[in-house]
Amino acid sequence: MVVGVFDSGVGGESVVEAIKKALPDVEVIFADDKKNVPYGSKSPDELFKLVEPILNKLSKKCDVIVVACNTVSTTIINELRKVIPVPLIAMEPMVKPAAALTKSGVIAVCATPATLASRRYAWLKNEYAHDIKVLEPNCSDWSYLIETNQMDHQKIRDRIDTACDEDADVIVLGCTHYHWIEEDIVKIANGRAEVLQPEQPVIEQLKRVLGNSSQH
């Protein structure tokens, strides 16, 4: 079985590592679009023009593709599913589990501007978090800073401290780039908030899809 993983940039590499660890017998092919990073400020039309050719090329070598980009998953996944011939597994902010976990009734979602502006994200909030407060710290430059290795600890601390001070007890990492600073975020939250990111649920979904295709 061959699994494709796509992300705009370096974020997806953490997903590749997680898949290899969980499914050592599976071959993983990673594709990114580093020359057009960051994706978080682009329109759905721009994203489709960039992503569709990459996924089409990837689909020729893979049984399934993990779209390890929350921005793409929340904005254009339905359009991509119509034109890409293999199953696409999406990655989106974990609003549902965060809403179920919170005791304070406040969660924080760290994501790109495009994800936060997407219809899918609005639906997730409306469906699962309508009775809780959702903070959306400004992380608009994080992907770029992580991609270019310029992320500064103080910037993360300011955003996370502010969210915790406003009673957020669950922090959702809604962009795979942020997985690289997950340890930092956990340390800063220091027991005040639980940090969620979707690698494990995505791996579970991947196992289901691979299981189904191996039966055919």
C-alpha positions as CSV (number, residue, x, y, z in Angstrom):
1,M,0.0,0.0,0.0
2,V,1.2,3.5,-0.9
3,V,0.0,6.6,1.0
4,G,0.5,10.1,-0.3
5,V,0.8,13.0,2.1
6,F,0.4,16.5,0.8
7,D,1.0,19.8,2.7
8,S,1.9,23.3,1.6
9,G,5.2,23.0,3.4
10,V,7.2,21.5,6.2
11,G,4.2,20.9,8.4
12,G,3.3,17.7,6.6
13,E,6.6,16.1,7.5
14,S,5.4,15.6,11.1
15,V,2.3,13.8,9.7
16,V,4.6,11.6,7.5
17,E,6.6,10.7,10.6
18,A,3.5,9.8,12.6
19,I,2.2,7.6,9.7
20,K,5.5,5.8,9.3
21,K,5.6,5.1,13.1
22,A,2.0,3.8,13.2
23,L,2.1,1.9,9.9
24,P,5.7,0.8,9.2
25,D,4.7,-1.5,6.3
26,V,3.2,1.3,4.3
27,E,5.2,3.3,1.8
28,V,4.7,7.1,2.2
29,I,5.3,9.6,-0.5
30,F,5.4,13.3,0.5
31,A,4.6,16.2,-1.7
32,D,4.6,19.9,-0.8
33,D,4.3,23.2,-2.5
34,K,7.1,25.2,-0.7
35,K,7.4,27.8,-3.4
36,N,3.8,29.0,-2.7
37,V,3.8,28.8,1.1
38,P,2.0,30.1,3.0
39,Y,-1.4,29.0,1.9
40,G,-3.3,30.6,4.8
41,S,-3.8,34.0,3.0
42,K,-4.8,32.6,-0.4
43,S,-8.4,32.4,-1.9
44,P,-10.1,29.0,-2.5
45,D,-9.7,29.5,-6.3
46,E,-5.9,30.2,-6.0
47,L,-5.6,27.1,-3.7
48,F,-7.4,24.9,-6.2
49,K,-5.2,25.9,-9.1
50,L,-2.1,25.2,-7.0
51,V,-3.2,21.9,-5.3
52,E,-5.2,20.1,-8.0
53,P,-2.2,19.4,-10.3
54,I,0.0,18.2,-7.4
55,L,-2.7,15.8,-6.1
56,N,-3.4,14.5,-9.5
57,K,0.3,13.7,-10.1
58,L,0.5,12.1,-6.6
59,S,-2.7,10.0,-7.2
60,K,-0.9,8.1,-10.0
61,K,1.5,6.6,-7.4
62,C,-0.8,6.3,-4.3
63,D,-3.8,4.3,-3.0
64,V,-4.9,7.2,-0.8
65,I,-3.8,10.7,-0.1
66,V,-3.7,12.5,3.3
67,V,-4.3,16.2,2.8
68,A,-2.2,17.3,5.8
69,C,-3.2,20.9,5.3
70,N,-6.1,22.3,7.3
71,T,-6.3,25.3,5.0
72,V,-6.9,23.1,1.9
73,S,-9.1,20.6,3.9
74,T,-11.5,23.3,5.2
75,T,-11.7,25.3,1.9
76,I,-11.6,23.1,-1.2
77,I,-11.6,19.4,-0.2
78,N,-15.1,18.7,-1.7
79,E,-14.0,20.2,-5.1
80,L,-10.8,18.1,-5.0
81,R,-12.7,14.9,-4.2
82,K,-14.6,15.4,-7.4
83,V,-11.5,15.4,-9.6
84,I,-8.9,13.2,-7.7
85,P,-9.3,9.5,-8.4
86,V,-8.1,8.2,-5.0
87,P,-9.6,8.7,-1.5
88,L,-8.6,11.9,0.2
89,I,-8.3,12.1,4.0
90,A,-8.8,15.6,5.2
91,M,-7.3,17.2,8.3
92,E,-9.3,19.9,10.0
93,P,-9.4,21.7,13.4
94,M,-10.5,19.4,16.2
95,V,-13.4,21.6,17.3
96,K,-15.7,18.7,18.1
97,P,-13.3,16.9,20.6
98,A,-12.3,20.2,22.1
99,A,-15.9,21.2,22.7
100,A,-16.5,17.8,24.4
101,L,-13.4,18.2,26.6
102,T,-13.6,21.7,27.8
103,K,-14.7,22.3,31.4
104,S,-14.4,26.1,31.4
105,G,-16.6,26.4,28.2
106,V,-13.7,28.2,26.4
107,I,-11.4,26.8,23.7
108,A,-8.7,28.4,21.6
109,V,-8.3,27.4,17.9
110,C,-4.9,28.3,16.4
111,A,-5.3,28.3,12.6
112,T,-4.6,30.2,9.4
113,P,-6.8,33.1,8.3
114,A,-8.1,30.9,5.4
115,T,-9.1,28.1,7.7
116,L,-10.8,30.5,10.2
117,A,-12.7,32.1,7.3
118,S,-13.8,28.8,5.7
119,R,-17.4,27.6,5.5
120,R,-16.3,24.2,6.9
121,Y,-14.8,25.8,10.0
122,A,-17.9,27.9,10.5
123,W,-20.0,24.7,10.2
124,L,-17.8,22.9,12.8
125,K,-18.2,25.7,15.3
126,N,-21.9,26.0,14.7
127,E,-22.4,22.3,15.0
128,Y,-20.2,21.5,17.9
129,A,-19.3,24.7,19.7
130,H,-22.4,26.8,19.5
131,D,-22.7,26.9,23.3
132,I,-19.0,27.6,24.1
133,K,-16.7,30.5,23.6
134,V,-14.1,29.9,20.8
135,L,-11.0,32.1,20.9
136,E,-9.0,32.5,17.7
137,P,-5.6,33.9,18.5
138,N,-3.8,35.7,15.7
139,C,-1.4,33.1,14.3
140,S,-1.5,34.5,10.8
141,D,2.3,34.7,10.4
142,W,3.1,31.4,12.3
143,S,3.3,29.1,9.2
144,Y,5.6,31.4,7.4
145,L,7.9,31.9,10.5
146,I,8.0,28.1,11.1
147,E,8.6,27.4,7.4
148,T,11.5,29.9,7.4
149,N,12.8,28.8,10.8
150,Q,12.2,32.2,12.4
151,M,9.5,31.4,14.9
152,D,10.2,33.1,18.2
153,H,9.3,31.7,21.6
154,Q,8.0,35.0,22.9
155,K,5.4,35.2,20.1
156,I,4.0,31.8,21.0
157,R,4.1,32.6,24.7
158,D,2.1,35.8,24.2
159,R,-0.7,34.1,22.2
160,I,-1.0,31.0,24.4
161,D,-0.8,33.0,27.7
162,T,-3.5,35.3,26.5
163,A,-5.7,32.3,25.6
164,C,-5.1,30.7,28.9
165,D,-5.7,33.9,30.8
166,E,-9.1,34.1,29.0
167,D,-10.0,30.7,30.5
168,A,-9.3,28.5,27.4
169,D,-8.6,25.0,28.8
170,V,-8.3,23.3,25.4
171,I,-6.0,24.6,22.6
172,V,-6.6,23.2,19.1
173,L,-3.6,23.2,16.7
174,G,-5.5,23.8,13.4
175,C,-2.4,23.9,11.1
176,T,0.1,21.1,10.6
177,H,3.0,23.6,10.7
178,Y,2.1,24.2,14.4
179,H,2.9,20.5,15.2
180,W,6.5,21.5,15.1
181,I,6.0,23.8,18.1
182,E,3.6,21.5,19.9
183,E,6.0,20.8,22.7
184,D,6.6,24.5,23.2
185,I,2.9,25.2,23.4
186,V,2.3,22.3,25.8
187,K,5.1,23.7,28.1
188,I,3.6,27.3,27.9
189,A,0.1,26.0,28.6
190,N,1.7,24.1,31.6
191,G,-1.3,22.2,32.7
192,R,-3.7,25.1,32.2
193,A,-4.9,23.8,28.9
194,E,-4.8,20.5,27.0
195,V,-3.4,20.7,23.5
196,L,-5.1,18.8,20.6
197,Q,-3.8,18.1,17.1
198,P,-5.3,15.6,14.6
199,E,-2.5,13.2,13.7
200,Q,-3.9,10.2,15.7
201,P,-7.5,10.5,14.4
202,V,-6.1,10.9,10.8
203,I,-4.1,7.7,11.3
204,E,-7.2,5.9,12.5
205,Q,-9.1,7.0,9.4
206,L,-6.2,6.0,7.2
207,K,-6.2,2.5,8.7
208,R,-9.9,2.2,7.9
209,V,-9.5,3.4,4.3
210,L,-6.5,1.1,3.7
211,G,-8.4,-1.8,5.3
212,N,-11.3,-1.2,3.0
213,S,-9.2,-1.0,-0.2
214,S,-7.2,-4.1,0.7
215,Q,-10.5,-6.1,0.8
216,H,-11.3,-5.1,-2.8
